[in-house]
């Protein structure tokens, strides 16, 4: 049975004001991914962490965030997205204070873990609330476009913000900037944002919580380790274990009526295709970032702050891409706009295949084009996927999109990083300068950073030759990895044009309307 379509209500000033408030947690959560880039030397002096502890200070935030996204999205559908947002904002603010005044590495790691847990509640809650507040297609597309641009900009802004703060204050200040924003959120959200939740959510499946974490965390960890250290049997087994637990998790979701991930989400092919294509987009975005940040610092020899400031330049173009794509998507079939976004990003990777060892402007142009294309894809896919999902399951839908992005980002760094590393090592094996001691030569062949350290200890022209050869090898690896990424994105463009076009063919004429495809009552806001 299908109920007749009804005109969707337009959002007014109250909803748009609430949306601006909801951008605060999104911006801060994305900034916290990169906020420690400049702070780690000061933290090392103050807290004296071991090398393992230093890695966990960096990584625990992303692991907690990725591992709990699915759980928190489902929990928000059950207890209310606004309520979960307020709980997460409280936890995020408390953890920020704890991190700022941590007296030991262990306390800082625990605070960063709590920040990740808070972030896992904030991200799906904000996207789901946007889905619930904006019912009209055009307005929802605009809001999600701005949302996507803010998330991309926050990651770039985090490292620069930490550098500015550390120029004037102690290292803990990079965390304290979260506190005023969270206090403002706790005051304004109850006033401006209505509550939404699933009116008939069923029981919360507790066993699925460790299963979802066991599926996500080993895979993300293994991929990150491959990106950092190269392929090893231990990393492969870690990924395999995660995939095995993931199979158990999927089997449980398919067999339960009160599953954490509702089967209703995948009845529309647009949703499943959207998650897969969004994962490819994140693969490209993080894979390109893996190379461009190293190129600025290790090939061009920039300091960290200078490199961070230059990396902001492409964000100026990227910030306008998502809203522009949303506007174009109202006039042209969004499947074609998404395909065009993949092709634009492929052109950006093509530009990266042309760079040499002194090509700052070509690098920035390539990064800007990649960013514009990928943000176009992410904004429109997020809109399509959320619109295709039942509104009462918006939290779960948002969490799956964001979990796919975490997988894609880790996979992009691992795969493209491995290609670049393999080319780098092969080139230096064939063309390493003569006269370098065997032990030092092994270090040179490992990483560009190691080559720079060795070059600084070698006399005159020999050191220059080593550094020049290493930079050439890194740039060659970057060129070939970029070529591979470009080919992948062309394939993704073809798939987007086919899968999403077929999936959206039945939606012609629904712009500005809400169509309830099932007999269940539409979700309603709860006071």
Order of alpha helices (4+ residues) and beta strands (2+ residues): beta-alpha-alpha-alpha-alpha-alpha-alpha-alpha-beta-alpha-alpha-alpha-alpha-alpha-alpha-alpha-alpha-alpha-alpha-alpha-beta-beta
